[in-house]
Amino acid sequence: MKNPAKILELIPKPVLEFGLFALSVLTGSFIKLYRQNEVGVKMTMRKVIAETIVSFFIAGVVYAVFDQFLNFNKLFTYAMCSLAGSMSTKITKGIEALLDTGFDKAKSKINNL
């Protein structure tokens, strides 16, 4: 029987990194769905798929910032991706509020011209 560490060494590095990224994002997404289920939100397949897609998008942005720009450790980057996946609704609402504020200010500036 082979050592599991030796088996992981046989997997190409990009495939292994994507697998770890996907696992961390899905973990964060399922934690979020579990918390929503505890509150009483009904889970449907549509909601699970939508939450997973949004979590992957947010985590992709977090991965790009933490890994590509800031060059943090992979484990820390994956932890931040998982955290972002579990907080994707809060992040999305924050971005929406920021955009609403920006558009409202732009609208008022245009109206004052």
HUKA-V729491 format. One record per pair of residues at least 24 apart in sequence whose ideal C-beta (glycine too) atoms are under 10 Angstrom apart, sorted by sequence separation. I is the first residue (numbers start at 0). GAP is how many residues later the second one is. If there is no record, write none. Layout:
i | gap
I | GAP
I | GAP
This chain:
i | gap
28 | 24
58 | 24
59 | 24
28 | 25
29 | 25
55 | 25
58 | 25
25 | 26
28 | 26
54 | 26
57 | 26
58 | 26
61 | 26
24 | 27
27 | 27
28 | 27
54 | 27
56 | 27
57 | 27
58 | 27
26 | 28
56 | 28
57 | 28
25 | 29
28 | 29
54 | 29
55 | 29
57 | 29
58 | 29
61 | 29
24 | 30
25 | 30
27 | 30
28 | 30
54 | 30
57 | 30
60 | 30
24 | 31
27 | 31
53 | 31
54 | 31
56 | 31
57 | 31
24 | 32
54 | 32
55 | 32
57 | 32
24 | 33
25 | 33
51 | 33
54 | 33
57 | 33
21 | 34
24 | 34
50 | 34
53 | 34
54 | 34
56 | 34
57 | 34
20 | 35
23 | 35
24 | 35
50 | 35
52 | 35
53 | 35
56 | 35
51 | 36
54 | 36
21 | 37
24 | 37
50 | 37
53 | 37
57 | 37
20 | 38
24 | 38
50 | 38
53 | 38
20 | 39
23 | 39
20 | 42
16 | 46
20 | 46
16 | 50
27 | 50
23 | 51
26 | 51
27 | 51
30 | 51
34 | 51
27 | 52
30 | 52
33 | 52
20 | 53
23 | 53
24 | 53
27 | 53
28 | 53
31 | 53
32 | 53
35 | 53
19 | 54
23 | 54
26 | 54
27 | 54
30 | 54
31 | 54
19 | 55
22 | 55
23 | 55
26 | 55
27 | 55
29 | 55
30 | 55
31 | 55
20 | 56
23 | 56
24 | 56
25 | 56
27 | 56
28 | 56
29 | 56
30 | 56
31 | 56
16 | 57
19 | 57
20 | 57
23 | 57
24 | 57
27 | 57
28 | 57
31 | 57
19 | 58
22 | 58
23 | 58
26 | 58
27 | 58
31 | 58
21 | 59
22 | 59
23 | 59
24 | 59
25 | 59
26 | 59
27 | 59
28 | 59
16 | 60
20 | 60
23 | 60
24 | 60
27 | 60
16 | 61
19 | 61
20 | 61
23 | 61
24 | 61
24 | 63
